[in-house]
Amino acid sequence: MVDSSVNTKKEKALAGRMDKLGVRAVDLRETFVRGAGRGGQKINKTSSCVQLLHLPTGLMVKCQQTRSRELNRFLARRELCEKIEEKVLGAQSARRQAAEKIRRQKRRRSRRQRALMLEAKHLRSLKKQARRSVLSEA
């Protein structure tokens, strides 16, 4: 995986992470497929989309974030490591913790939204009360 687009320090860190998780290059089935989506002719003609299959776990990752095949290989391997970590560590994984944090933030947001909605309803009712005629109240 030698390419100028991927830093060698990052490559070594990824290789160490893969070793730590027990992911070997022999266990990976790597295929390059044509990308899909925006990008026009360039994306339709080149096979820069990387598809990784980890045979022992059956996890599959597809990556087509960039036009560079080598950079997509690196990103796909990193994504695969994250998925395997999530599977192994479960609730302790960083990705799961981040998702949980976002879920809590959304819950808080909905409470705030509810408070704002009730405040708006109260102001609307005050406006309607001000429109009533004086005779109907007496």
Secondary structure as GFF3:
##gff-version 3
##sequence-region A 1 138
A	DSSP	alpha_helix	8	21	.	.	.	ID=ss1
A	DSSP	three_ten_helix	25	27	.	.	.	ID=ss2
A	DSSP	beta_strand	28	33	.	.	.	ID=ss3
A	DSSP	alpha_helix	41	45	.	.	.	ID=ss4
A	DSSP	beta_strand	49	54	.	.	.	ID=ss5
A	DSSP	beta_strand	59	63	.	.	.	ID=ss6
A	DSSP	alpha_helix	69	89	.	.	.	ID=ss7
A	DSSP	three_ten_helix	90	92	.	.	.	ID=ss8
A	DSSP	alpha_helix	94	131	.	.	.	ID=ss9
A	DSSP	alpha_helix	134	137	.	.	.	ID=ss10
###
